[in-house]
């Protein structure tokens, strides 16, 4: 049985109101009251799915040990349905917004996200309010029923229903991972910072090693130059006859000047100091855990983002601080060459599905079939097709792929053409590309490449074409990853093991030593099970490379 639950309008008292639902989502019993969501969940272990306004708002604050199997997150569903129906991204998605749309009323804006950090505030914004006098449980039931009817009107209703279920499952995983936290040794982190940066000077804005590097840069120029000020560095190079457009590392590496080595090292360590230094450690690590706030579907492609904390950009050297508890291990799994495998599955290209069906190194198999055994060329060709590199050698590689795998290349070509023409582009399950302005705002986060495209007549349309070419693959991969998370979560239920980290195509489980075999098996089978759920029955395999380690830094060579 499903249960709808709301935390608002319980007569001014603390507690929640809830109502059982039948298989069609209609009320199937009287409204009940519980002291809180934790009590409601514990008292209804038979509940197959919970319907609520927001997983982050209701489920996230619950204590450890309170777990639901499935949910329907109204906010997540609203965002996907608005995108599917109107090609809109970033529209208000709260229960109040969905209810206003349903009744033809002005749509209230979503409240701003809570400020990043680990300390809760008494003044953090709550959910967008419903109009005065509106019963919140009735509003929830109306919006849920309307969302169900909108799913039925989608281009592929079963796929859209599956996508919303997967996105909702992702919100559960995100809340549970924030609750569990990544195991983090603050003492190791501090030792690393001291080793790399030297001791801190009073005020904390500079360290001994950064000061030494700044002095080296100044000596190389023969004048005082602050390496943390790009405009000052550009002027210093100009004074010595070297024109730079920026101080980005890729541009500096081509410059022959004695200041460059120290400047590059300064930039590397300065970023470490500001992004994951002592201040970060003090703000984000508590009681041996780093607890980022994950935002499922935060990028337009469906990939996750975080609200502060930099969880998706942990430097390799800092991963040495991610250490399993005594008697526990980290199971770290990376999906192997996921985007080409997803392209094979969604294009149904017979040749590419055969290549992606062995479970071995896809690029090596591709090289044997189409590129005279040259793995590097095969990889460049495939990534060029997905990301839109259609100039120089990329054009020849694309032609080779088109001859061998016509349906696969046709799919990304059509996605690019549709994007350039302003048409909607969807992932396999129905996640929809936003309009031009939002697509371009996604930038590198959404996988927007820089090479020249095949089609288009204006810079804006060409950029959107590059975006949609990749969107159809990367977005479908993001949808698949949600199902991997849901599958692993389901398989480790009942164990002490916890999902603690996820980014794009990599996940981490923290588990007792004795549970390692069960966790490894759960991850091993999750890729193919998720592939079957997401894309139907195909010969494509979705393998993971899995490492069992004490320290995250040891998971990758």
Rosetta blueprint (number, residue, H / E / L):
1 X L
2 X E
3 X E
4 X E
5 X E
6 X E
7 X L
8 X L
9 X L
10 X L
11 X L
12 X L
13 X L
14 X L
15 X L
16 X E
17 X E
18 X E
19 X E
20 X E
21 X E
22 X L
23 X L
24 X L
25 X L
26 X L
27 X E
28 X L
29 X L
30 X L
31 X L
32 X E
33 X E
34 X E
35 X L
36 X L
37 X H
38 X H
39 X H
40 X H
41 X H
42 X H
43 X L
44 X L
45 X L
46 X L
47 X L
48 X L
49 X E
50 X E
51 X E
52 X E
53 X L
54 X L
55 X H
56 X H
57 X H
58 X H
59 X L
60 X L
61 X L
62 X L
63 X L
64 X L
65 X L
66 X L
67 X L
68 X L
69 X L
70 X L
71 X E
72 X E
73 X E
74 X H
75 X H
76 X H
77 X H
78 X H
79 X H
80 X H
81 X H
82 X H
83 X H
84 X H
85 X H
86 X H
87 X L
88 X L
89 X L
90 X L
91 X L
92 X L
93 X L
94 X L
95 X H
96 X H
97 X H
98 X H
99 X H
100 X H
101 X H
102 X H
103 X L
104 X L
105 X L
106 X L
107 X L
108 X L
109 X L
110 X L
111 X L
112 X L
113 X L
114 X L
115 X L
116 X L
117 X L
118 X L
119 X L
120 X L
121 X L
122 X L
123 X L
124 X L
125 X L
126 X L
127 X L
128 X L
129 X L
130 X L
131 X L
132 X L
133 X L
134 X L
135 X L
136 X H
137 X H
138 X H
139 X H
140 X H
141 X H
142 X H
143 X H
144 X H
145 X H
146 X H
147 X H
148 X H
149 X H
150 X H
151 X H
152 X H
153 X L
154 X L
155 X L
156 X L
157 X H
158 X H
159 X H
160 X H
161 X H
162 X H
163 X H
164 X H
165 X H
166 X H
167 X H
168 X H
169 X H
170 X H
171 X H
172 X H
173 X H
174 X H
175 X H
176 X H
177 X H
178 X H
179 X H
180 X H
181 X L
182 X E
183 X E
184 X L
185 X L
186 X H
187 X H
188 X H
189 X H
190 X H
191 X H
192 X H
193 X H
194 X H
195 X H
196 X H
197 X H
198 X L
199 X L
200 X E
201 X L
202 X L
203 X L
204 X L
205 X L
206 X L
207 X E
208 X H
209 X H
210 X H
211 X H
212 X H
213 X H
214 X H
215 X H
216 X H
217 X H
218 X H
219 X H
220 X H
221 X H
222 X L
223 X L
224 X L
225 X L
226 X L
227 X L
228 X L
229 X L
230 X H
231 X H
232 X H
233 X H
234 X H
235 X H
236 X H
237 X H
238 X H
239 X H
240 X L
241 X L
242 X L
243 X L
244 X L
245 X L
246 X L
247 X L
248 X L
249 X H
250 X H
251 X H
252 X H
253 X L
254 X L
255 X L
256 X L
257 X L
258 X L
259 X L
260 X H
261 X H
262 X H
263 X H
264 X H
265 X H
266 X H
267 X H
268 X H
269 X H
270 X H
271 X H
272 X H
273 X H
274 X H
275 X H
276 X H
277 X L
278 X H
279 X H
280 X H
281 X H
282 X H
283 X H
284 X H
285 X E
286 X E
287 X L
288 X L
289 X E
290 X E
291 X L
292 X L
293 X L
294 X E
295 X E
296 X L
297 X L
298 X L
299 X L
300 X L
301 X L
302 X L
303 X L
304 X L
305 X E
306 X E
307 X L
308 X L
309 X L
310 X L
311 X H
312 X H
313 X H
314 X L
315 X L
316 X L
317 X H
318 X H
319 X H
320 X H
321 X H
322 X L
323 X E
324 X L
325 X L
326 X L
327 X L
328 X E
329 X E
330 X E
331 X E
332 X E
333 X E
334 X E
335 X E
336 X L
337 X L
338 X H
339 X H
340 X H
341 X H
342 X H
343 X H
344 X H
345 X H
346 X H
347 X H
348 X L
349 X L
350 X H
351 X H
352 X H
353 X H
354 X H
355 X H
356 X L
357 X L
358 X L
359 X L
360 X L
361 X L
362 X H
363 X H
364 X H
365 X H
366 X H
367 X H
368 X H
369 X H
370 X H
371 X L
372 X L
373 X L
374 X L
375 X H
376 X H
377 X H
378 X H
379 X H
380 X H
381 X H
382 X H
383 X H
384 X H
385 X H
386 X H
387 X H
388 X L
389 X L
390 X L
391 X L
392 X L
393 X H
394 X H
395 X H
396 X H
397 X H
398 X H
399 X H
400 X H
401 X H
402 X H
403 X H
404 X H
405 X L
406 X H
407 X H
408 X H
409 X H
410 X H
411 X H
412 X H
413 X H
414 X H
415 X H
416 X H
417 X H
418 X H
419 X H
420 X H
421 X L
422 X L
423 X L
424 X L
425 X L
426 X E
427 X L
428 X L
429 X L
430 X L
431 X L
432 X E
433 X L
434 X L
435 X L
436 X H
437 X H
438 X H
439 X H
440 X H
441 X H
442 X H
443 X H
444 X H
445 X H
446 X H
447 X L
448 X L
449 X L
450 X L
451 X L
452 X L
453 X L
454 X L
455 X L
456 X L
457 X L
458 X L
459 X H
460 X H
461 X H
462 X H
463 X H
464 X H
465 X H
466 X H
467 X H
468 X H
469 X H
470 X H
471 X H
472 X H
473 X H
474 X H
475 X H
476 X H
477 X H
478 X H
479 X H
480 X H
481 X H
482 X H
483 X H
484 X H
485 X H
486 X H
487 X H
488 X H
489 X H
490 X H
491 X H
492 X H
493 X L
494 X L
495 X L
496 X L
497 X L
498 X E
499 X E
500 X E
501 X E
502 X E
503 X E
504 X L
505 X L
506 X E
507 X E
508 X E
509 X E
510 X E
511 X E
512 X E
513 X H
514 X H
515 X H
516 X H
517 X H
518 X H
519 X H
520 X H
521 X H
522 X H
523 X H
524 X H
525 X H
526 X H
527 X H
528 X H
529 X H
530 X H
531 X H
532 X H
533 X H
534 X H
535 X H
536 X L
537 X L
538 X L
539 X L
540 X L
541 X L
542 X L
543 X L
544 X E
545 X E
546 X E
547 X E
548 X E
549 X E
550 X L
551 X E
552 X H
553 X H
554 X H
555 X H
556 X L
557 X L
